[in-house]
Amino acid sequence: MRVIAIVKYLTLIVGLGLLIAAFYLYQSSSSFLDGAVTTEGTVIELVRSRSEDSITYRPVVQFTSQNNSTIEFLSTTGSNPPSYSPGQRVEVMYDPSNPVDAKLKSFFSLWGAPLIVGGLGALFFLTGIAGFFVPGLHTRSYKALKDNGLRIDTQYQGVERNSVLSVNGKHPYQVITQWLNPSTMQVHVFKSQNIWFDPSPYINTDTIAVFIEQNDPQKYHMDIEFLPKLAK
């Protein structure tokens, strides 16, 4: 479907954008550390921050700069339960030429933003890449089963919606068949690949071929090439 293709490209673009942003955040933190000096500060209060589903506490820290100016800043990172308490002494890093540019000397305060943005970027980017390669892998897997697998005739049971997958609020269809394995007397249920139109009117047969791996019926491919193709 065209919508799926658009989603793949958007996921890839968003992931690439986040990775670029993470790189700039990393560069910013590195530049800050190159010129920053360390001093001691005091937590003077905790600021309660509420998001949609959580509450965090961010420390307000006060310190004295090299030119004896008293500086206060609100930490960019918070936690719940609080990681700091009022009156606690903490290490602070700041830019001597711009003392208000200050951060707590902790790993997450310095590197948390690039790590989070970079992690999200990698997730989106890899998901987008997978969207281009997975269909090809499935196609090769289906061809291997058709060439080397065991062909069985399964009984057509009907068509169902795949409620697990949704695109633009629409669920694809799957053809359902079953087969009784005579050697084990176990019934196996098979589902076709996702179909983005209702195939029911085009199924005029009681049996549909399924290709299974010789020793593992869980690996299979239903042959639905007899169905018409969806117009683009």
Secondary structure, 3 states (H helix, E strand, C coil): CHHHHHHHHHHHHHHHHHHHHHHHHHHHHHHHHHHCEEEEEEEEEEEEEECCCCEEEEEEEEEECCCCCEEEEECCCCECCCCCCCCCEEEEEEECCEEEEEEECCHHHHHHHHHHHHHHHHHHHHHHHHHHHHHHHHHHHHHHHHHHCEEEEEEEEEEEECCCCCECCECCEEEEEEEEECCCCEEEEEECCCECCCCHHHCCCCEEEEEEECCEEEEEEECCCCCCCCCC
